[in-house]
Amino acid sequence: MIRFFTILSLLFLFQNCSAQKGYTTEKTAKKKQLENFRKGQRLSFNGQFGAAIKELEKLLRTDPTFIDAQIEWANVKNQQGKFAEAEQGYEKALAIDPNYLPGVLYSLAIVEFDQKKFGESAAHMEKYLATGKIKERRKKAAGRYLNNAKFAAEALANPVPFDPKNMGANINSPDYEYLPTLTADGEKLIFTKRKRGLEDFYISHKINGEWQKAVPIESVNTPENEGSQTVSADGKLLIYTGCNRKGGYGMCDLYFTEYKNGEWTPVKNIGPPINTNQWEGQPSLSADGQILYFCRDPKGGRGNIDIWVSYRMENGEWGAPKKLPETINSKGKEQVPFLHPDGQTLYFSSDGHPGMGKADIYFSRLLENGEWGKPENIGYPINTEKNESALFVGLNGKTAYFASDQEGGFGKTDIYSFELYEAARPQPVTYVKAIVSDAHSRKKLMAKVEFIDLKTGKIYSQSMTGADGEFLITLPIGKDYALNVSKDKYLFYSENFALKNNSTADDPFELKIELTPVPETSTTNGEGLSKPIILKNVFFETGSAALKNESLAELERLKKLLDDNPNLKIQINGHTDNIGTEEDNLNLSSDRAKAVYDYLIKNNIAAERLKYKGFGETMPIASNGTDEGRQQNRRTEFVAF
């Protein structure tokens, strides 16, 4: 926050012109006094603070009631950073005449704030505002100081849990390390290192729970500066800030590179409409890769920096960015946004919201109406009287990472981690990490991956695996999801993730998915040509063959498979657990298989391509002795025939 205590003698023109009694003012001072006072002012203006103090103290020894000299003495002490002495000086001036110059109350409040005397600072700032003799610009500044003082007093009295741990010598060095970012699985850490004035990217891998020695990302680093990065959840897309680059659009632009076939691709400018002739930087990519938050400033990073957002369009290009509303963007600077993989919690730095005095870290949660809620200060001592900026919160929401120059580190700025207190945590998130391969040849496959929100039927995430067959998708807890993995000429793979009633996300899902090629021939003797494909997202009402709405996405996928492969014939099989009689279970399983059969017939799949059969409780795939086992046994599947 800008210090507005600028030499109060400039405000003396606005003093009360009525006659004063009992003390000396600039107007009533004798000629020699005035000459010495002016000399003290000149010395102060030229930065000769020690000489100015001596000159002013000579005046005050001969005339302790010279109020303007007393104020000037306090101003110089203030500029020297000797806030306790400045406080005493302003109080002496107020003791001479509390109404002489309202600005004394303002400066007193500020030096009290600098000494963490927040209650006293607030009281004096309120008195200053009550005088009414204030210009609008100063009034706004005083209001910000007052809000900060009130907040800081409360924050200091109610500190939040905070126990940062240095991440060690494999990450930190005698140089500057900052801006940590992690992949969703927590196995890769990418950060910025500044060495001999040059910013580069470094990466460390976690092996057996230990971070390995960080190494530079040579194929991305250049003789210029690279920094302020965001990495996709799977670690395969890196977006970062580059400044003053040949072919750039503005002073600083966003650039990107992708990790393919074991190496980073050549760096590209992300281009319009993200980059403009202004300053763009500090990106944060959503976990699904569809939303990009970043900062923009028309004054080249020195003005009113705001947070903007762009959404990826269906053609894969970025849409026109929009500035976040005033709920987030204040009249100050908002910087370093970080959208947690829950998609609902935004962390950022600001010097415009009530805080500890300078730039603090805040978080905001997405409301049901799609708007961002009122930002909350993350609290003291995470925030201090210094500038706090970049915070990264891991997928589990419990571990946060930041950079600090606190004592006891390895270098100038080190990276630390700490357990984030519960009220500031995002919603729990887990991830699904998988490798897709051919069930026969084991060759890795490029396949389409879709996650569907079963409640809405809408696609939550959609992507393609790379040539390595891998994908990693984050899933916020509190919803149920269907996974569908498909590829032309293959039977699809189905999985269900019932996370609606989960409250934690400690165990991620790691899968090996094998896709079976569509059989090239069919027989009519009922012999199966493929292993059963379980339709894990086909659901029925309890004890009934009535299909639930959540089944529609899976049924449509099955229909599309048949439409795309007109020679494919399938048999739908129904199975139950062992609760109830064998006869009832056989009938229920047959009715449920027929319900899927009927859906396909109704949707124009020829009857001669379909069969259905119920097996009751006769073919369990898990123990019926547990709820989980019985749930697995209650299934609908299909085989090619």
For each residue, the residues with C-beta under 8 A, 3 or more apart:
1: 141 144 145 148 332 351 357 358
2: 141
3: 6 110
4: 106 110 138 141
5: 8 75 78 106 107 110 111
6: 3 10
7: 10 41 44 45 72 75
8: 5 11 12 71 72 75 101 103 104 107
9: 12 26 41 68 71 72 75
10: 6 7 13
11: 8 14 15 101 103
12: 8 9 15 26 68 101
13: 10
14: 11 133
15: 11 12 25 27 100 101
16: 20 99 100
17:
18:
19:
20: 16 23 25 28 97 100
21:
22: 65
23: 20 65 66 67 96 97
24: 28 29 33 63 65 66 67 68
25: 15 20 28 29 66 67 68 100
26: 9 12 29 34 37 68
27: 15
28: 20 24 25
29: 24 25 26 33 34 37 66 68
30: 33 34
31: 34 35
32: 35 36
33: 24 29 30 36 37 59 62 63 66
34: 26 29 30 31 37 38
35: 31 32 38 39
36: 32 33 39 40 55 58 59
37: 26 29 33 34 40 41 56 59 66 68 69 72
38: 34 35 41 42
39: 35 36 42 43 55
40: 36 37 43 44 52 55 56 59 69 72 76
41: 7 9 37 38 44 45 52 72
42: 38 39 45 46
43: 39 40 46 48 49 51 52 55
44: 7 40 41 47 48 49 52 72 75 76 79
45: 7 41 42
46: 42 43
47: 44
48: 43 44 51 52
49: 43 44 52 53 76 79 80
50: 53 54
51: 43 48 54 55
52: 40 41 43 44 48 49 55 56 72 76
53: 49 50 56 57 73 76 77
54: 50 51 57 58
55: 36 39 40 43 51 52 58 59
56: 37 40 52 53 59 60 69 72 73 76
57: 53 54 60 61 73
58: 36 54 55 61 62
59: 33 36 37 40 55 56 62 63 66 69
60: 56 57 63 64 66 69 70 73
61: 57 58 64
62: 33 58 59
63: 24 33 59 60 66 69
64: 60 61 70
65: 22 23 24 96
66: 23 24 25 29 33 37 59 60 63 69 70
67: 23 24 25 70 71 93 96 97 100
68: 9 12 24 25 26 29 37 71 72
69: 37 40 56 59 60 63 66 72 73
70: 60 64 66 67 73 74 89 92 93 96
71: 8 9 67 68 74 75 89 90 93 101 104
72: 7 8 9 37 40 41 44 52 56 68 69 75 76
73: 53 56 57 60 69 70 76 77 89
74: 70 71 77 78 85 86 87 88 89 90 92 93 104 107
75: 5 7 8 9 44 71 72 78 79 86 107
76: 40 44 49 52 53 56 72 73 79 80
77: 53 73 74 80 82 83 85 86 89
78: 5 74 75 81 82 83 86 107 110 111
79: 44 49 75 76
80: 49 76 77
81: 78
82: 77 78 85 86
83: 77 78 86 87 111 112 114 115
84: 87 88 111 115
85: 74 77 82 88 89
86: 74 75 77 78 82 83 89 90 107 111
87: 74 83 84 90 91 108 111 112 115
88: 74 84 85 91 92
89: 70 71 73 74 77 85 86 92 93
90: 71 74 86 87 93 94 104 107 108 111
91: 87 88 94 95 108
92: 70 74 88 89 95 96
93: 67 70 71 74 89 90 96 97 100 101 104
94: 90 91 97 98 104 105 108
95: 91 92 98
96: 23 65 67 70 92 93 100
97: 20 23 67 93 94 100
98: 94 95
99: 16 102
100: 15 16 20 25 67 93 96 97 104
101: 8 11 12 15 71 93 104
102: 99 105 106 128 131 133 134
103: 8 11 106 107 128
104: 8 71 74 90 93 94 100 101 107 108
105: 94 102 108 109 124 125 127 128 131
106: 4 5 102 103 109 110 125 128 138 142
107: 5 8 74 75 78 86 90 103 104 110 111
108: 87 90 91 94 104 105 111 112 124
109: 105 106 112 113 120 121 122 124 125 128 142 145 146 149
110: 3 4 5 78 106 107 113 114 121 145
111: 5 78 83 84 86 87 90 107 108 114 115
112: 83 87 108 109 115 117 118 120 121 124
113: 109 110 116 117 118 121 145 148 149 152 357
114: 83 110 111 385
115: 83 84 87 111 112
116: 113 152 156 385
117: 112 113 120 121
118: 112 113 121 122 149 150 152 153 156
119: 122 123 149 153
120: 109 112 117 123 124
121: 109 110 112 113 117 118 124 125 145 149
122: 109 118 119 125 126 146 149 150 153
123: 119 120 126 127
124: 105 108 109 112 120 121 127 128
125: 105 106 109 121 122 128 129 142 145 146 149
126: 122 123 129 130 146
127: 105 123 124 130 131
128: 102 103 105 106 109 124 125 131 134 142
129: 125 126 134 139 142 143 146
130: 126 127
131: 102 105 127 128 134
132:
133: 14 102
134: 102 128 129 131 138 139 142
135: 138 139
136: 139 140
137: 140 141
138: 4 106 134 135 141 142
139: 129 134 135 136 142 143
140: 136 137 143 144
141: 1 2 4 137 138 144 145
142: 106 109 125 128 129 134 138 139 145 146
143: 129 139 140 146 147
144: 1 140 141 147 148 352
145: 1 109 110 113 121 125 141 142 148 149
146: 109 122 125 126 129 142 143 149 150
147: 143 144 150 151 354
148: 1 113 144 145 151 152 354 355 356 357
149: 109 113 118 119 121 122 125 145 146 152 153
150: 118 122 146 147 153 154 354
151: 147 148 154 155 354 355 356 377
152: 113 116 118 148 149 155 156 355 356 357 380
153: 118 119 122 149 150 156 157
154: 150 151 157 158
155: 151 152 158 159 356 377 379 380 383
156: 116 118 152 153 159 380
157: 153 154
158: 154 155 379
159: 155 156 162 379 380 381
160: 378 379 380 381 382 421 423 424
161: 419 421
162: 159 381 382 418 421
163: 418 419
164: 402 404 406 416 417 418
165: 416 417 418
166: 172 408 409 410 414 415 416
167: 170 171 172 211 401 414 415 416 417
168: 171 172 211
169: 172 173 410
170: 167 204 210 211 212 213 214
171: 167 168 177 189 191 204 211 214 414 415
172: 166 167 168 169 177 409 410 411 414 415
173: 169 177 193 410 411
174: 410 411 412
175: 193 194 195 411 412
176: 193 194 195 411 412 413
177: 171 172 173 180 191 192 193 202 403 411 413 414 415
178: 191 192 194 390 403 413 415
179: 191 192 227 228 229 390 403
180: 177 189 190 191 390 392 401 402 403 415
181: 189 190 191 229 230 231 392
182: 186 188 189 190 231 392 394 395 401
183: 186 187 188 231 232 233 234 235 472
184: 233 234 287 341 395 429 431 472 474
185: 188 395 431 433 472 508
186: 182 183 206 394 395
187: 183 205 206
188: 182 183 185 203 204 205 206 231 235
189: 171 180 181 182 203 204 205 206 211 214
190: 180 181 182 201 202 203 217 229 231 238
191: 171 177 178 179 180 181 201 202 214 415
192: 177 178 179 199 200 201 202 226 227 228 229
193: 173 175 176 177 199 200 201 202 214 216
194: 175 176 178 197 198 199 227
195: 175 176 198 200
196:
197: 194
198: 194 195 223 225
199: 192 193 194 225 226 227
200: 192 193 195 216 217 221 225 226
201: 190 191 192 193 216 217 220 221 226 227 229 238 240
202: 177 190 191 192 193 214 215 216 217
203: 188 189 190 214 215 216 217
204: 170 171 188 189 211 212 213 214 215
205: 187 188 189 211 212
206: 186 187 188 189 209 210 211 212
207: 210 212
208:
209: 206
210: 170 206 207
211: 167 168 170 171 189 204 205 206 214
212: 170 204 205 206 207
213: 170 204
214: 170 171 189 191 193 202 203 204 211
215: 202 203 204
216: 193 200 201 202 203 221
217: 190 200 201 202 203 220 221 264
218: 221
219: 257 263 264
220: 201 217 226 238 257 264 267
221: 200 201 216 217 218 226
222: 226
223: 198
224: 242 243 244 245
225: 198 199 200 242 243
226: 192 199 200 201 220 221 222 229 240 241 242
227: 179 192 194 199 201 240 241
228: 179 192 240 241 281 282 283 336
229: 179 181 190 192 201 226 238 239 240 241 283
230: 181 238 239 240 283 284 285
231: 181 182 183 188 190 235 237 238 239 285
232: 183 235 236 237 238 285 287 289
233: 183 184 287 288 289 341 431 472 473 474
234: 183 184 237 470 471 472 473
235: 183 188 231 232 259 472
236: 232 258 259 260 466
237: 231 232 234 256 257 258 259 285 289
238: 190 201 220 229 230 231 232 256 257 258 259 264
239: 229 230 231 254 255 256 270 283 285 292
240: 201 226 227 228 229 230 254 255 256 283
241: 226 227 228 229 252 253 254 255 280 281 282 283
242: 224 225 226 245 248 252 253 254 255 267
243: 224 225 248 251 252 253 281
244: 224 248 251 252
245: 224 242 248 253 255 269
246:
247: 269
248: 242 243 244 245 251 252 253 269 275
249: 253 269 271 272 275 276 277
250: 253 275 276 277 278 279 280 300
251: 243 244 248 278 279 300 301
252: 241 242 243 244 248 279 280 281 300 301
253: 241 242 243 245 248 249 250 269 270 275 280
254: 239 240 241 242 269 270 274 275 280 281 283 294
255: 239 240 241 242 245 267 268 269 270
256: 237 238 239 240 267 268 270
257: 219 220 237 238 264 265 266 267 268
258: 236 237 238 264 265
259: 235 236 237 238 262 263 264 265
260: 236 263 265 466 467
261: 466 467 468
262: 259
263: 219 259 260
264: 217 219 220 238 257 258 259 267
265: 257 258 259 260 268
266: 257
267: 220 242 255 256 257 264
268: 255 256 257 265 271
269: 245 247 248 249 253 254 255 275
270: 239 253 254 255 256 274 275 318
271: 249 268 274 275
272: 249 275 276
273: 276 310 318 319 320 321
274: 254 270 271 280 292 294 310 318 321
275: 248 249 250 253 254 269 270 271 272 280
276: 249 250 272 273 280 296
277: 249 250
278: 250 251 296 297 298 300
279: 250 251 252 295 296 297 298 299 300 301 305
280: 241 250 252 253 254 274 275 276 294 295 296
281: 228 241 243 252 254 294 295 301
282: 228 241 294 295 335 336 337
283: 228 229 230 239 240 241 254 292 293 294
284: 230 292 293 294 337 338 339
285: 230 231 232 237 239 289 291 292 293 339
286: 289 290 291 292 293 339 341 343
287: 184 232 233 341 343 429 473 474
288: 233 291 343 460 461 473 474
289: 232 233 237 285 286 312 463
290: 286 311 312
291: 285 286 288 309 310 311 312 339 343
292: 239 274 283 284 285 286 309 310 311 312 318
293: 283 284 285 286 307 308 309 337 339 346
294: 254 274 280 281 282 283 284 307 308 309 310 321 337
295: 279 280 281 282 305 306 307 308 334 335 336 337
296: 276 278 279 280 305 306 308 321 323
297: 278 279 300 301 302 303 304 305 306
298: 278 279 303 304
299: 279 302 303 304
300: 250 251 252 278 279 297 303
301: 251 252 279 281 297 305
302: 297 299
303: 297 298 299 300
304: 297 298 299 331 332 333
305: 279 295 296 297 301 333 334 335
306: 295 296 297 323 324 329 334
307: 293 294 295 323 324 328 329 334 335 337 348
308: 293 294 295 296 321 322 323 324
309: 291 292 293 294 321 322 324
310: 273 274 291 292 294 318 319 320 321 322
311: 290 291 292 318 319
312: 289 290 291 292 316 317 318 319
313: 316 317 318 319
314:
315:
316: 312 313
317: 312 313
318: 270 273 274 292 310 311 312 313 321
319: 273 310 311 312 313
320: 273 310
321: 273 274 294 296 308 309 310 318
322: 308 309 310
323: 296 306 307 308 329
324: 306 307 308 309 327 328 329 334 372
325: 328 329 371 372
326: 329 330
327: 324 364 371 372 373 374 375
328: 307 324 325 334 346 348 364 372 375
329: 306 307 323 324 325 326 334 352
330: 326 334 350 352 353
331: 304 352
332: 1 304 350 351 352 353
333: 304 305 349 350 351 352 359
334: 295 305 306 307 324 328 329 330 337 348 349 350 352
335: 282 295 305 307 348 349 350 359 389
336: 228 282 295 348 349 389 390 391
337: 282 284 293 294 295 307 334 346 347 348
338: 284 346 347 348 390 391 392 393
339: 284 285 286 291 293 343 345 346
340: 343 344 345 346 347 393 397 426 427 429
341: 184 233 286 287 395 426 429 474 476
342: 345 397 426 427 428 429 476
343: 286 287 288 291 339 340 366 476
344: 340 365 366 426 427 476
345: 339 340 342 363 364 365 366 393 426 427
346: 293 328 337 338 339 340 363 364 365 366 372
347: 337 338 340 361 362 363 378 391 393
348: 307 328 334 335 336 337 338 361 362 363 364 375
349: 333 334 335 336 359 360 361 362 387 388 389 390 391
350: 330 332 333 334 335 353 355 359 360 362 375
351: 1 332 333 355 358 359 360 387
352: 144 329 330 331 332 333 334
353: 330 332 350 360 362 375 377
354: 147 148 150 151 377
355: 148 151 152 350 351 358 359 360 362 377 383
356: 148 151 152 155 360 377 380 383 384 385
357: 1 113 148 152 385
358: 1 351 355 385 386 387 388
359: 333 335 349 350 351 355 387 388 389
360: 349 350 351 353 355 356 377 378 383 388
361: 347 348 349 377 378 382 383 388 389 391
362: 347 348 349 350 353 355 375 376 377 378
363: 345 346 347 348 375 376 378 424
364: 327 328 345 346 348 372 373 374 375 376
365: 344 345 346 372 373
366: 343 344 345 346 370 371 372 373
367: 370 371 372 373
368:
369:
370: 366 367
371: 325 327 366 367
372: 324 325 327 328 346 364 365 366 367 375
373: 327 364 365 366 367
374: 327 364
375: 327 328 348 350 353 362 363 364 372
376: 362 363 364 424
377: 151 155 353 354 355 356 360 361 362 383
378: 160 347 360 361 362 363 382 383 391 424
379: 155 158 159 160 382 383 421 424
380: 152 155 156 159 160 356 383 384
381: 159 160 162 384
382: 160 162 361 378 379 388
383: 155 355 356 360 361 377 378 379 380 388
384: 356 380 381 388
385: 114 116 356 357 358
386: 358
387: 349 351 358 359
388: 349 358 359 360 361 382 383 384 391 402
389: 335 336 349 359 361
390: 178 179 180 336 338 349 402 403
391: 336 338 347 349 361 378 388 400 401 402
392: 180 181 182 338 400 401 402
393: 338 340 345 347 397 399 400 401 420 425 426
394: 182 186 397 398 399 400 401
395: 182 184 185 186 341 429 430 431 474 505
396: 399 428 429 505 506
397: 340 342 393 394 420 425 426 427 428 429 505
398: 394 419 420 425
399: 393 394 396 417 418 419 420
400: 391 392 393 394 417 418 419 420
401: 167 180 182 391 392 393 394 415 416 417
402: 164 180 388 390 391 392 415 416 418
403: 177 178 179 180 390 413 414 415 416
404: 164 409 413 414 416
405: 409 412 413 414
406: 164 409 414 416
407:
408: 166
409: 166 172 404 405 406 413 414
410: 166 169 172 173 174 414
411: 172 173 174 175 176 177 414
412: 174 175 176 405
413: 176 177 178 403 404 405 409
414: 166 167 171 172 177 403 404 405 406 409 410 411
415: 166 167 171 172 177 178 180 191 401 402 403
416: 164 165 166 167 401 402 403 404 406
417: 164 165 167 399 400 401
418: 162 163 164 165 399 400 402
419: 161 163 398 399 400
420: 393 397 398 399 400 424 425
421: 160 161 162 379 424 425
422: 425
423: 160
424: 160 363 376 378 379 420 421
425: 393 397 398 420 421 422
426: 340 341 342 344 345 393 397 429
427: 340 342 344 345 397 476 477 478
428: 342 396 397 476 477 478 502 503 504 505
429: 184 287 340 341 342 395 396 397 426 474 475 476 477 505
430: 395 474 475 477 499 505 507 508 509
431: 184 185 233 395 472 473 474 475 508 509
432: 451 471 472 473 475 483 497 508 509 510 511
433: 185 470 471 472 508 509 510 511
434: 470 471 472 485 509 510 511 512 513
435: 444 468 469 470 511 512 513
436: 444 445 447 449 465 469 470 471 485 487 493 513 514 515
437: 441 442 443 444 445 469 512 513 514 515
438: 441 442 443 445 490 514 515 517
439: 514 515 516 517 531
440: 516 517
441: 437 438
442: 437 438
443: 437 438
444: 435 436 437 465 467 468 469 470
445: 436 437 438 465 469 487 490 515
446: 464 465 466 467 469 487
447: 436 464 465 469 485 486 487 490 515
448: 462 463 464 485 486 487
449: 436 461 462 463 464 465 471 473 483 484 485
450: 459 461 462 483 484 485 486
451: 432 459 460 461 462 473 475 481 482 483
452: 457 458 459 460 481 482 483 484 537 553
453: 456 457 458 459 460 479 480 481
454: 457 479 480 481 482 537 550 553
455: 479 480 550
456: 453
457: 452 453 454 549 550 552 553
458: 452 453
459: 450 451 452 453 462
460: 288 451 452 453 475 479 481
461: 288 449 450 451 473
462: 448 449 450 451 459
463: 289 448 449 471 473
464: 446 447 448 449
465: 436 444 445 446 447 449 468 469 470 471
466: 236 260 261 446 469 470
467: 260 261 444 446
468: 261 435 444 465
469: 435 436 437 444 445 446 447 465 466
470: 234 433 434 435 436 444 465 466
471: 234 432 433 434 436 449 463 465
472: 183 184 185 233 234 235 431 432 433 434
473: 233 234 287 288 431 432 449 451 461 463
474: 184 233 287 288 341 395 429 430 431
475: 429 430 431 432 451 460 479 481 497 499
476: 341 342 343 344 427 428 429 479 499
477: 427 428 429 430 499 502 503 504 505
478: 427 428 499 500 502
479: 453 454 455 460 475 476 499 500
480: 453 454 455 496 497 498 499 500 550
481: 451 452 453 454 460 475 496 497 499
482: 451 452 454 494 495 496 497 536 537 550 553 554
483: 432 449 450 451 452 493 494 495 496 497
484: 449 450 452 492 493 494 537 553 554 557
485: 434 436 447 448 449 450 492 493 513 515
486: 447 448 450 490 492 493 515 557 561
487: 436 445 446 447 448 490 515
488: 564
489: 517 518 565
490: 438 445 447 486 487 515 516 517 518
491: 515 516 517 518 530 533 561 640
492: 484 485 486 515 533 557 558 561
493: 436 483 484 485 486 513 514 515 533
494: 482 483 484 533 534 535 536 537 554 557
495: 482 483 511 536 537
496: 480 481 482 483 536 537
497: 432 475 480 481 482 483 509
498: 480 501
499: 430 475 476 477 478 479 480 481 502 505
500: 478 479 480
501: 498
502: 428 477 478 499 505
503: 428 477
504: 428 477
505: 395 396 397 428 429 430 477 499 502 508
506: 396
507: 430
508: 185 430 431 432 433 505
509: 430 431 432 433 434 497
510: 432 433 434
511: 432 433 434 435 495
512: 434 435 437
513: 434 435 436 437 485 493
514: 436 437 438 439 493
515: 436 437 438 439 445 447 485 486 487 490 491 492 493
516: 439 440 490 491 530 531 533
517: 438 439 440 489 490 491 520
518: 489 490 491 565 568 640
519: 522 529 530 568 640
520: 517
521: 529
522: 519 529 567 568 569 640 641
523: 526 527 529 641
524: 641
525:
526: 523 571 611 641
527: 523 641
528: 531 532 571 639 640 641
529: 519 521 522 523 639 640 641
530: 491 516 519 533 639 640
531: 439 516 528 639
532: 528 573 637 638 639
533: 491 492 493 494 516 530 637 638 639
534: 494 635 636 637
535: 494 538 554 558 596 635 636 637 638
536: 482 494 495 496 554 635
537: 452 454 482 484 494 495 496 550 551 553 554
538: 535 547 551 554 555 596 636
539: 547 548 550 551
540: 544 545 546 547 548 551 592 595
541: 544 546 548
542:
543: 588
544: 540 541
545: 540 588 591 592 594 595
546: 540 541 595
547: 538 539 540 551 555 595 596 599
548: 539 540 541 551
549: 457 552
550: 454 455 457 480 482 537 539 553
551: 537 538 539 540 547 548 554 555
552: 457 549 555 556
553: 452 454 457 482 484 537 550 556 557
554: 482 484 494 535 536 537 538 551 557 558
555: 538 547 551 552 558 559 596 599 600
556: 552 553 559 560
557: 484 486 492 494 553 554 560 561
558: 492 535 554 555 561 562 596 600 638
559: 555 556 562 563 599 600 603 605
560: 556 557 563 564
561: 486 491 492 557 558 564 565 568
562: 558 559 565 566 568 570 600 605 609
563: 559 560 566 605
564: 488 560 561
565: 489 518 561 562 568
566: 562 563
567: 522
568: 518 519 522 561 562 565 609 640
569: 522 608 609 610 611 640 641
570: 562 609 610 611 638 639 640 641
571: 526 528 610 611 612 613 638 639 641
572: 593 594 596 597 610 611 612 613 636 637 638
573: 532 589 593 612 613 614 615 636 637 638 639
574: 588 589 590 591 592 593 594 612 613 614 615 636
575: 589 614 615 616 617 619 620 633 634 635 636 637
576: 579 580 585 588 589 616 617 633 634
577: 585 617 620 624 629 630 631 633 634
578: 585 617 620 624 630 633
579: 576 585 624 630
580: 576 584 585 588
581: 584 585
582: 585 586 616 617
583: 586 587
584: 580 581 587 588
585: 576 577 578 579 580 581 582 588 589 616 617
586: 582 583 589 590 614 615 616 617
587: 583 584 590 591 614
588: 543 545 574 576 580 584 585 591 592 614 616
589: 573 574 575 576 585 586 592 593 614 615 616
590: 574 586 587 593 594 612 613 614
591: 545 574 587 588 594 595 614
592: 540 545 574 588 589 595 596 614 636
593: 572 573 574 589 590 596 597 612 613 614 636
594: 545 572 574 590 591 597 598 612
595: 540 545 546 547 591 592 598 599
596: 535 538 547 555 558 572 592 593 599 600 612 636 638
597: 572 593 594 600 601 610 611 612
598: 594 595 601 602
599: 547 555 559 595 596 602 603
600: 555 558 559 562 596 597 603 605 610
601: 597 598 605 607 610
602: 598 599
603: 559 599 600
604:
605: 559 562 563 600 601 609 610
606: 609 610
607: 601 610
608: 569
609: 562 568 569 570 605 606
610: 569 570 571 572 597 600 601 605 606 607
611: 526 569 570 571 572 597 641
612: 571 572 573 574 590 593 594 596 597
613: 571 572 573 574 590 593
614: 573 574 575 586 587 588 589 590 591 592 593
615: 573 574 575 586 589 618 619
616: 575 576 582 585 586 588 589
617: 575 576 577 578 582 585 586 620 624 633
618: 615
619: 575 615
620: 575 577 578 617 623 624 629 633
621: 632 633 635
622: 626 628 629 630 632 633
623: 620 626 629
624: 577 578 579 617 620 629 630 633
625: 629
626: 622 623 629 630
627: 630 631
628: 622 631 632
629: 577 620 622 623 624 625 626 632 633
630: 577 578 579 622 624 626 627 633 634
631: 577 627 628 634
632: 621 622 628 629 635
633: 575 576 577 578 617 620 621 622 624 629 630
634: 575 576 577 630 631
635: 534 535 536 575 621 632
636: 534 535 538 572 573 574 575 592 593 596
637: 532 533 534 535 572 573 575
638: 532 533 535 558 570 571 572 573 596
639: 528 529 530 531 532 533 570 571 573
640: 491 518 519 522 528 529 530 568 569 570
641: 522 523 524 526 527 528 529 569 570 571 611
